Amino acid sequence: MRVRVSVVGASGYVGGEVLRLLLGHPHVEIGQVTAERRAGEPIHAAHPNLRGYTDPPASAGGGLRFVAAAALAPCDVLILALPHGEAARQIDHLSTLAPRIVDCSADFRLRDAAAYARWYGAAHPAPDWLPRFTYGLPELHRAAIREAPYVSGVGCNATAVNLALLPLVRAGVLDPQRPIIAEVKVGSSEGGAAPGPASHHPERSGAVRSYAPVGHRHTAEVQAALGRADIHLSITAVERVRGALATCHAFLAAPLSERDLWRLYRQAYGAEPFVRIVHERGGLYRHPDPKILAGSNSADVGWALDEQTGRVVALCALDNLMKGAAGTAVQCLNLMCGFEERVGLGFPGLHPA
């Protein structure tokens, strides 16, 4: 079975990654690809890595091109890669074009309209739609995603924190009286394709910039997903393009050993197709490192234990554009359409990179 998938708002980095994945997906036919400012242009005008993949060899311009959103026709699945806020404003119309929608933005990640207003600084444009979307992290909601017509995207920082902490929270081994502090180091692609003062090369080069020490919007996602209001995020920009590394400091309610932690992480992730446990005694990559995950939908998780204090440092590395966005969106598409979950997502990452 093949499904016809159209991508809305595909000129940015996440949209480009969605297209790259769908072009190699054996069960997908790409329908239309929208980008208002690039309507009529070939796909490789925005995504040069896709040159030759979206148009025939020696083509005279007859390949896949961006269209305006007004030209969208019905299809089987819509994947939305619009700027935050746009999907919510257009959802009534978009829902008439496809029976299944995966939205990569933050518009439908929270189920509580009051929480959305608090964290995003404005009332939600379509609050009635919030409970109709399933939060699209398969490691949390796989069964619900399989049955869902509408699935939200995931925040890259939130995904790294959620996957790092999930085994510990799920097992109930953390002290409920002590907060959890998560520091996430991120690459520049997290800021999107539109240039700005923070991405100007003389300012961004060499940076180790704590740009959101408190108040990052992904905090709400993590608190909702893990069911703890005392998880606090800090985000630091570092000099790399792709990648996120979450370093989460938590305290145990009672003493545990290394063997106990191995057991908890294996219970949580032993059958997960895209989560790898990385916890070695030595070597350069004894802990998770986003460098080796570029282009991959894998997330590497691990930990370090201070038995004297009961502190666990839970770690997760991922490619923010893949497992933190486009890769998880395609993983959700596979689940929603009844495909094998790993289809189209087999790229293992690069080394060296």
N, C-alpha and C positions, 0 to 999 in steps of 0.2 A: 504494500500500500504506500502511495506517495501522497503527501499533503502539500497544498499550495500555501506558501508563507510569504507575507509581505512585511517589509520592515519600514516603520514610520520614523522619520527623523534620523536618517542613517549617515549623515555626513560627519558625525563626531567619532571619537575614539571607540566608544562602546558599540555604536552602530557598525563601524568598520569591522570590529571583531565578530559581531554577530554574522555579518555577511561572509567573512572568511570561513567561519565554521559551517554555515549553511551551504556554501559552495561545495564542500566536501561531504555533505550529508547524503547518504544513499536514498533516503526516504523523503527528501524535500525537493520541491520545485519552487524556486524563488519567483514570486509573482511581481510585485512592484516595490520600488525603493524610493522613498520620498525624501526630499530636502528642498525647502522652499527657495533658498538663495542659489541653489545649484541645479534647478530644474532644467532639463535638457542636456546637462553635461554628462559625460561618461563617468562611471563609478570610480575609475582610477584617477580622476581629477582630484578627488578627496582622499582616496586610499591607493597610493601608487603601488603598494605591494600586491594589489589585486589586478594589475595590468596583465592582460592576456587570459585571465581567469573569468572575466565578466564579458568578454567579447571574443568572437572567433578569431583564430589566427589570420593575420593579414586582413583583418576587418577594415572596411571603409567607414566604420562608425555605426555598424548595425548591432552592437552589443547592448548589454543592460545599461540603462541610463536613469538618472534621477528624474522623478516626476514631482509635480506639485501635489500637495495633499488633496486638493479638489478633484484630482484625477483618480483617486483610489477606488478600486472596484472590490466587490466582495471576494473573500478568499477563505481558506480553512482556519488559518491562524494569523493573528497580527502580533508582531513583536514591536513594542513601542520603545524607542530610544530618544524620546523628546526631552528637552530641558525640563527641569523640575517645575511643576505647576501646569504645564501644557496638557499632559494626559488627563488630568482631573477636569480641566476646562472643556475638553473635547470628548470625554468618555461616553456621553449619551449618543453622539453620532458614531464614534468608533465602534461601539458595541453592536451597531446595526450591520457592520461590514464583515464580521467574523464571529463564529460561535465560541472561539477560544482566544484569549488575549494574555500575553505576558508583557508586563510593563516593567521596564528596567529603571524607571525613576523612583524617587522617594514618595510619590504621590499616594500610594495605597499600602505602604508598609505598616502603618499604625492603624489599629482598629478604632481608636478613641479620638473623636474629633477635637475634644478639649486638649488632649496631649499633642495633637498635630498643631493646634493654634499656639500652644506654649512653645514648642520647639522650633516651629517654622515661622512664627511671628505674624501669622495671618490666619483667618478662618479658612477651613478647607472648602474649595470650590464645589465639591460634590460629596458632602458627608454621608449621604445615603448609600454611596457606593463602597464605603470603607469596609463594612462587614461582608461584602460580597467577594472580596479578594482574599485569597489564601497566601500567607507569607511564604515566599518561594525559596526556602532553604530546605532541600530534600532531607538532609540529615536530621531535621526536626519534624518535618511535616510530609514525609513521602506519601503516605497513604492518602492524605487529604489532597495533595497535588494531583494524584492520579485521577481523582474524581472532580477536580475543580475546573470550571470554565474560565475563571479569571485568577491569575497568579501575579503577585507583586514581585518586583525585583528585590535584591538584597543590597545593603550598603557594604562596600568593600571592607571598611574598618570594622563594622559590626560583625561581618562574617568571620573575620580573623579572630575577634574576641569571643564570639559565640562558640566557634569550634575549639578554641583553646580551653575554654572553661566548661563546656557541656558535660564531659564525663564526671567532673567533680561536682557540679551542681546537680546533675541527674542522680548521682549516688547519695546526695545529702551529706557529704563529708566535710563541708566547709562551715566554719564558725558563723552562725547567723548574726552575732553581735559585732562582727568586725567587717568593715567595708572591703570591697575589692577594687583595686586600682589597676587600670589597664593603660599602658603606654603603647601607642601604635606609631611606628615609623613608616612613612609613605613616600612613594616616588612622585614625580611631577605630573605624570599622566592622570593622577587623581583629580587634578584641577580642570581637566577637560581640554578640548582643542582650541577654544577661544583664548587668544593671548591677553595678558594683562600685566600690570606692574610687577606682581609677584613672580611671573614666569619669564620676565625679561632676563636674558642670559646673564648680564653683569650682576643682577640681583640674585638670581637663582643658583648660579654656579658656586659650588663650595658651601652651599647653605646647610646648616643644621638648625632649622627654624621651628621653634615651638609655636605654631600658628593657632592652635586651639587647645591651650592648656586646660581650659574648662569650657563647658557649654557646647561641645560638639553635638550636632543633631543626631548622629548615630547612637548616642547614649540611650535615647529613647527606644530605639530598636532592640538594643541589647537588654535593657531592663525588661522590656515586654517579652522578648523571646525566652529569657532565662528565669523570669519571674522573681527578680530581685531588684529592688529600688535603690540598693546601696552599691551599685556598680558604677564606677566613675571613669571616664575616658579622658586621656590627654593625647593629642595628635602632634607629631613632629615631622616636618618635611625634611627629607635628606636628599643628597645628590645622587639620584638614580631616576630612570624614567618609569619603569614598571616595578611593582612589588610593594607588599605591606608585611610588616612583622609586628605582631602583637605580643607584648611582654606583660603578663597579667599577674599581679601580686595578690595572693589570697592566703588565708590562714585556716588550718585544719581545726575541726571541732575536737578531735581526739587523735592521738599519734597514729601515723601510718608509715609503712615501710616502702622502699622502692618496689618491692614485689607487689604490694597492695596497689600502688599506682599503675604498674604495668597491667594488673588485672582489670582495673577500672577503665583504662584507655582501650584495652583489647575488647572489653565488653561493649564499649560504645562504638568502636570503629573497626572491629575485626572483619565485618562483612561490608563495610562501606567501600564503594568502588573508587572514590576520589579523595579519601583521607588516608594518609600514610603516617604511621608512628615513627618518629625519628628521635631516638634516645640512645646514643652510643657512648661508650666509655672514652673514646678518643677519636682523633681525626678532625679535619677541617670542618666537616659537615656533621658533627655529632649532635648539633641542635638544628632546628628548622632554619632555613636561609632562603629568602625569596629569590636570590640570584639564579638558582638552578630551576626555577619554576616558570620562567618567562614563556608565555604562550601555552602553558599547561593548565588544565582544569583541576589539577591536584592541589590539595592543601596538606602541608606537612605540620604535624602537631608533636609536641614534646613537653618536657617539664624539667625542672630542677627542684630538689627537695632539700631543705635545711631541717634536719630532724631535731636539732636542738631547740629551734624556735617554733617549729610547726608551720613554717612558711613554705608554700608551694609557689614556684614561678612557672605558670602555664604559658606555653609558647605556641604560636601558629604563624606560619609563613604561607603566602599565596601571591599569585599574580592578581593585582587589583582589577585589571580589565577582564580577567577570565573567571576564576572561581569567585571573584568579588563582583562580577557583573555579567558579561556576555556568556561565559561558559556555563554558569549556573542557570541562566535563562534558557539555553539550549538543553541543558539537563532537564529542566522543568518541562520544556516542549516534548522531549522524549517520553517523560512520564505521562503527560496529559494525553498524548496520542497513542500510547500503548507500545512504543518502541522500546527496544533494549536500552537501558539507561545510558550506556557508554557510547552509543552510536554517534559518530562525528566528533568525538571528544578524546581520541586516542593519542594525540600528540603529547610526548613525555616531557617536554621542556628541553632546554639547551645547556650544554656544558662543554667548554667554557662559554660564558656569555658576557 
